[in-house]
Amino acid sequence: LDGVADVLREIGIGEFVPSRRALDTVLEPRPDLLIILCEEGCGSCPYVPGARRSVRWPQLDPDRLPAVERVGALRRIRDDLGLRVATLVNLPPI
């Protein structure tokens, strides 16, 4: 185990293909909600014109960790995001 795809397979998500395309080229129609995972001021936060709202769910960058800590960090990120998404999709409509 050494990457995002590996820790996603552990929970039954087997079709993960990472992509580095610019968000503003793939999001049509524009999103109502943009969830940003990096910390403000990190220098690589996405800008998506037309997003109605954005929220930050900051996560540490596993690429900045020693290799021995990476899988554990990816699992913690996966589990944290899983809980947040589950909560988000169960909210009543606005």
N, C-alpha and C positions, 0 to 999 in steps of 0.2 A: 504494500500500500504506500502510495506516495503522492496522490493528487486528489483534486476535487472529484473527478470521475469515480475514483476508487471509493471515497467515503459516501458518495451518492448511491453507488451500487449496493453498499451495505444496507441501505434502506429501500432497495427495490427500484431505484431510478437508474435505468441502464442506458438510456439514450441521451446522454449529455455530450454535447459537442461545444467546447469553448469557442468563443468568437471575440475578436478584438475590433469589430466594426464600430464606427461612430454611431452613437445612439440616434442622432438626428437624421440618419439616413435609413433607419429601419423601423422607426415608430410612426406608423400611419394607420389610423388617425392619431393625432397627438394625444398623449395620455392625460387622464383626469388626475392621476396621482403618480408621482415619480418617487421611488424609494431609493435614497442615496446611501450606499454602504460605507463610503470613506468619510474620514473626519474633515470638517470644514478647515480650509486652509492647507490641505494636503498637496495641492498643486495639480491633482489629476481628477478632480470632481467633474462629473458630466454636466454639460449644459444642454438642455433640451428645450428649444424654443417652443412655446405654446403649451407646456405642461401647466395645468391649472393650479396644482398644488404640489409641493415637494416636502418630504420628511426625511430626517436622517436617522438611520439605524446604524451608527458607526460600528465597524468591525475592525479588528487589528489586521494588518496585512501579513498573511502567513508566509509570503515570500521573504519577509525580513527576519524570520525566525531561523534558528539553527535547524538543520534537517531532522534531528531527533525529536523536535517539538512540533513539527509541521502537521503530522497526521492528527495529533491530539487537538491542535488548534483548529484544524479544518472540521473535525467532529463537533467541537464546541460551537463554531460558527454555524454549521449545518443545523444543529439542534436548536440554537437560539433563533435562527431565521424561520425554522419550521414552526416554532411556537408563535412567533410574531405573525406569520402569515395565517396560521390557523385562527388566531384571535381576530385578525383583520377581516377574513372572509366570513366570520360569524357575527360581525357587527350589523345592527339594523341599518337600513338605508337612510340616507340623509333626507 
